[in-house]
Amino acid sequence: MTAVPALKRGFEILNLLNQHDSMSLEQIAGATSYPKASILRLLDTMSELGIISKESENKHYRAHSLLMPRQASFEQQLHQCLKQLAEQCDACVEWYTSGNNGMFIEQRFSAPENEVQVHARAGFLRPWYEELEAVSAVALAFTDRLKSKPKNNLMWQYVDGGKHQALTQAKLKELIKHIKNDAFYVDPYYNDNGVKRMAAPVMQGDKLVGIVAIAMSFRPQLNSQLSYFETRLLETVNQLQQ
């Protein structure tokens, strides 16, 4: 195989993997009609470059790089990344940006087959100093808004049983410190709507560009899926920061 056809096939395979959670060699061969030996050589090369990886348990391949046109704007990339994350996790994915009064939803995507009922829609505002949930927690960790918090204004979190628990200033600062170190946070409990979120910041240098959040309603298997969701979320953030 000469260099140009190999490059073309490599791009086609990467684009195919971008459209699926993961694929086997047989599935890729069936979708492209290329010889398995040629596909395997390309997959091995892309694995060495860190563009894709092979899952040891089922020998499926997963893309770690998003194929985007060079001229694509951040908004175009954001749209595609959020849509892909929603499909990968079969969940509602939200994009928050900062305003004077809090973080508001600018974009929102749900997977086509998703049955999760999340009430928050585009334009929904999360105030700075009320409930400390995943989005507001990440926002406070990566902006200087905590310095402006009124001292007599106690923030609160949901705890077991749907109750509200006030956070002391010391507890709030400790929690924010950990979030800043991890660059990620997931709500420990569900809110009154039966939803909890995991969120991570998209940064440009020291500046917060926005926050990507996955809104998850109760499902029996959710705890076993959190690690997968976290991996996909952080991959999305990394793509948006490139």
DRENVEX-959767 format. One line per 4 residues: number of its first residue (from 1); for each residue z, y, x of C-alpha. Coordinates in nm, 4 decimals. Each point is the difference from the previous one (the first is absolute). Layout:
REM DRENVEX-959767
NUM> Z,Y,X  ...
//
This chain:
REM DRENVEX-959767
1> 0.0000,0.0000,0.0000  -0.1016,0.3381,0.1476  0.2369,0.2979,0.0073  -0.1394,0.1961,-0.2968
5> -0.0045,-0.2862,-0.2548  0.3459,-0.1077,0.1189  0.1356,0.3514,-0.0497  -0.1592,0.0202,-0.3454
9> 0.1495,-0.3342,-0.0993  0.3386,0.1008,0.1364  0.0004,0.3140,-0.2146  -0.1038,-0.2006,-0.3056
13> 0.2809,-0.2526,0.0541  0.2602,0.2737,0.0543  -0.1181,0.1774,-0.3141  0.0274,-0.3295,-0.1886
17> 0.3550,-0.0556,0.1248  0.0893,0.3571,-0.1041  -0.0889,-0.0980,-0.3565  0.2300,-0.3038,-0.0074
21> 0.3609,-0.0721,0.0838  -0.1086,-0.2795,0.2346  -0.2887,-0.2460,0.0328  -0.0657,-0.3372,0.1604
25> -0.2917,-0.0726,0.2317  -0.1644,-0.1968,-0.2809  0.0358,0.2903,-0.2438  -0.1490,0.2460,0.2488
29> -0.2896,-0.2359,0.0703  -0.0625,-0.0428,-0.3724  -0.0021,0.3758,-0.0575  -0.2277,0.0844,0.2940
33> -0.2174,-0.3115,0.0467  0.0447,0.0359,0.3777  0.0551,-0.3117,0.2162  0.3669,-0.0882,0.0364
37> -0.0293,-0.0127,0.3792  -0.1289,0.3593,0.0123  0.2685,0.1189,-0.2427  0.2721,-0.1726,0.2013
41> -0.1100,0.1728,0.3219  0.0101,0.3375,-0.1728  0.3401,-0.0723,-0.1556  0.1392,-0.1028,0.3402
45> -0.1286,0.3233,0.1555  0.1447,0.2172,-0.2779  0.3329,-0.1866,0.0274  0.0148,0.0733,0.3740
49> -0.0567,0.3696,-0.0766  0.2758,0.0022,-0.2611  -0.2424,0.0926,-0.2790  0.0845,-0.3151,-0.1963
53> 0.2524,-0.2816,0.0263  0.0066,-0.3693,-0.0873  0.2842,-0.1313,-0.2119  0.1397,-0.3149,0.1576
57> 0.1244,-0.1542,-0.3251  -0.3339,-0.0079,-0.1848  -0.2531,0.1016,0.2709  -0.1164,0.2950,-0.2079
61> -0.1151,0.3248,0.1595  0.1387,0.3420,-0.0918  -0.1395,0.3443,0.0874  0.2264,0.2525,0.1756
65> -0.2583,0.2782,0.0297  -0.1742,0.1789,-0.2838  -0.3737,0.0510,0.0423  -0.0705,0.3633,-0.0860
69> -0.3022,0.2254,0.0631  0.0686,0.2458,0.2811  -0.0699,0.2952,-0.2262  0.2421,-0.1200,-0.2662
73> 0.2593,0.2634,-0.0859  0.3705,-0.0743,-0.0153  -0.0195,0.0122,-0.3804  -0.2713,-0.2663,-0.0022
77> 0.1984,-0.2177,0.2385  0.3165,0.0536,-0.2018  -0.1743,-0.1003,-0.3229  -0.1331,-0.3222,0.1520
81> 0.3280,-0.0878,0.1763  0.2128,0.0485,-0.3120  -0.2406,-0.1948,-0.2177  -0.0034,-0.2859,0.2517
85> 0.3807,-0.0048,0.0251  0.0336,-0.0148,-0.3801  -0.2357,-0.2975,-0.0109  0.1703,-0.1774,0.2921
89> 0.3447,0.0295,-0.1584  -0.1054,-0.0177,-0.3660  0.2218,0.3026,-0.0544  -0.0028,0.3702,-0.0751
93> -0.0521,0.2128,0.3131  0.0825,0.3716,0.0096  -0.0799,0.2874,0.2373  0.2588,0.2794,0.0115
97> -0.0319,0.3437,0.1561  0.2593,0.2719,0.0480  0.0580,0.2957,-0.2317  0.2657,0.2711,-0.0242
101> 0.2112,-0.1975,-0.2451  -0.0555,-0.3528,0.1246  -0.2600,-0.2697,0.0600  -0.2680,-0.0466,-0.2636
105> -0.2516,-0.2744,-0.0661  -0.3468,0.1152,0.0974  -0.1788,-0.3356,-0.0309  0.0856,-0.3299,-0.1640
109> -0.1743,-0.3389,-0.0006  0.0690,-0.3281,-0.1769  -0.1685,-0.3340,0.0660  -0.2519,-0.0999,-0.2726
113> 0.2064,-0.3030,-0.1045  0.3343,0.1705,0.0463  0.2456,-0.0238,-0.2889  0.2694,0.2181,0.1529
117> 0.1035,0.2802,-0.2339  0.0797,0.3063,0.2106  0.0472,0.3165,-0.2032  -0.0411,0.2579,0.2793
121> -0.3487,0.1515,0.0025  -0.1895,0.2508,0.2138  0.1884,0.3295,-0.0027  0.3411,-0.1669,-0.0386
125> 0.2645,0.1871,0.2034  0.2882,-0.1562,0.1937  0.2560,0.2784,0.0572  0.1424,0.0427,0.3489
129> 0.3704,-0.0297,-0.0708  0.0596,-0.2272,-0.2991  -0.0607,-0.3760,0.0146  -0.0344,-0.1420,0.3511
133> -0.2709,-0.2611,-0.0456  -0.2600,-0.1220,0.2509  -0.2360,0.2984,-0.0223  0.2604,0.2772,0.0091
137> 0.1931,-0.1852,0.2720  -0.3067,-0.0237,0.2268  -0.0890,0.3624,-0.0760  0.3466,0.1234,0.0986
141> -0.0141,-0.2103,0.3177  -0.3293,0.1515,0.1151  0.0375,0.3641,-0.1052  0.2731,0.2586,0.0553
145> 0.0812,0.0166,-0.3736  0.3404,-0.1635,0.0484  0.1159,0.3182,0.1747  -0.0658,0.1942,-0.3216
149> 0.1925,-0.2378,-0.2276  0.2803,0.1800,-0.1893  0.3359,-0.1327,0.1252  0.1403,-0.0442,-0.3508
153> -0.3069,-0.1943,-0.1153  0.0724,-0.3728,0.0391  -0.3031,-0.2254,-0.0025  0.0276,-0.3452,-0.1535
157> -0.1542,-0.3474,0.0112  -0.0356,-0.2850,-0.2439  0.2374,-0.2884,0.0690  0.0440,-0.3424,-0.1557
161> 0.0042,0.0054,-0.3787  -0.2098,0.3154,-0.0273  0.2953,0.2272,0.0771  -0.0193,0.3249,0.1993
165> 0.1990,0.0328,0.3201  0.0536,0.3414,0.1593  -0.0668,0.0270,0.3734  0.2387,0.1893,0.2231
169> -0.1549,0.2349,0.2541  0.1007,-0.2379,0.2808  -0.1540,-0.3024,-0.1747  -0.3189,0.1945,-0.0739
173> -0.0399,0.1088,0.3626  0.0613,-0.3550,0.1237  -0.2613,-0.1407,-0.2369  -0.2559,0.2670,0.0931
177> 0.0579,-0.0735,0.3693  -0.0854,-0.3684,-0.0510  -0.3082,0.0849,-0.2061  -0.1268,0.2362,0.2682
181> 0.0418,-0.2755,0.2574  -0.1729,-0.2654,-0.2141  -0.2708,0.2316,-0.1446  0.0279,-0.2063,-0.3166
185> 0.2326,-0.0481,-0.2969  0.0252,-0.2242,-0.3055  0.2254,0.0632,-0.2984  0.2857,-0.2535,-0.0071
189> 0.0134,-0.0069,-0.3822  -0.2271,0.0565,-0.3007  0.0132,0.3248,-0.1975  0.0403,0.0330,-0.3786
193> -0.3700,-0.0775,-0.0450  0.0304,-0.3281,0.1904  -0.1913,0.1386,0.2997  0.0846,0.0381,0.3661
197> -0.2131,0.1344,0.2837  -0.0630,-0.0448,0.3669  -0.1367,0.2996,0.1864  -0.1184,0.1067,0.3439
201> -0.1089,0.3375,0.1441  -0.3469,0.0954,0.1209  0.0476,0.2376,0.2922  -0.2206,0.2342,0.1987
205> 0.2027,0.0596,0.3120  0.3389,0.1172,-0.1279  -0.1388,0.1144,-0.3346  0.0311,-0.2048,-0.3189
209> -0.3448,-0.0269,-0.1588  0.1114,-0.2098,-0.2942  0.1783,-0.3187,-0.1063  -0.1511,-0.3312,-0.1096
213> 0.2150,-0.1912,-0.2485  -0.0305,-0.3369,-0.1713  0.1610,0.0019,-0.3462  0.1257,-0.3463,-0.0911
217> 0.1302,-0.1095,-0.3387  0.2268,-0.2994,-0.0345  -0.1583,-0.3378,0.0658  0.1873,-0.3220,0.0894
221> -0.1845,-0.0481,0.3303  0.0221,0.3623,0.1186  0.2629,-0.0503,0.2715  -0.2173,-0.2607,0.1691
225> -0.2943,0.2441,-0.0065  0.1762,0.3023,0.1513  -0.0833,-0.0928,0.3592  -0.3680,-0.0349,-0.0899
229> 0.0030,0.3333,-0.1846  0.1677,0.1706,0.2966  -0.2636,-0.1331,0.2412  -0.2874,0.1169,-0.2191
233> 0.1653,0.3395,-0.0583  0.0524,0.0672,0.3716  -0.3561,-0.1127,0.0771  -0.1247,0.2551,-0.2544
237> 0.2120,0.2750,0.1552  -0.1311,-0.0858,0.3473  -0.3586,0.0201,-0.1231  0.0611,0.3410,-0.1555
241> 0.1580,0.1307,0.3204  -0.2891,-0.1031,0.2262
//
